[in-house]
Amino acid sequence: MRKQLDIITSAIPGGIKISNDDESYSFKYVSEQYAAMLGYTVEEFMEASNGSVVGIAHPDDLESGIAEALEQYKKADHYEITYRMRCKDGSWKYIEDHDHKVFAPDGKIEHRNLILDKNELVQKTIELESEKKANAAKTAFLSRMSHDIRTPLNGIIGLLEIDRRQNNFDRT
């Protein structure tokens, strides 16, 4: 069964995971592509994650991601969320998780997920937002400085004009 899944998933962009509908969303299957996306072999991935998404997802994203997924489940049997996963080197990578809830004939629920690497896109978005904020701060600073410099300069220019007029008046 695993060999057949490996053959099928090797042709799909991104990675695949199948998990149980339990408290920790324990893995039933993880594709080589999914593990490699985070720098692991499948065996290393299973060990590092303790066999569940809870063991490898970023703690800050886990609670909000599960809440968002449950909210999306209220409308349909699928969700699409983005969260961070721990890579083998200890860094965090943004992934996009497309889940479909499947109801087995025996009544059990499985989650079948397509996992896409969104790290580069999210990082560039964060950098762009930071750059926009920095540019807005620079613009506001220059605007204030321009105003703060203009006011005293206008006063100095006015005093010089008064002095010039006074000197011209004294000469006549």
Secondary structure, 3 states (H helix, E strand, C coil): CHHHHHHHHCCCCCEEEEEECCCCCEEEEECHHHHHHCCCCHHHHHHHHCCEHHHCECHHHHHHHHHHHHHHHCCCCEEEEEEEEECCCCCEEEEEEEEEEEECCCCCEEEEEEEEECHHHHHHHHHHHHHHHHHHHHHHHHHHHHHHHHHHHHHHHHHHHHHHHHHHHHHC
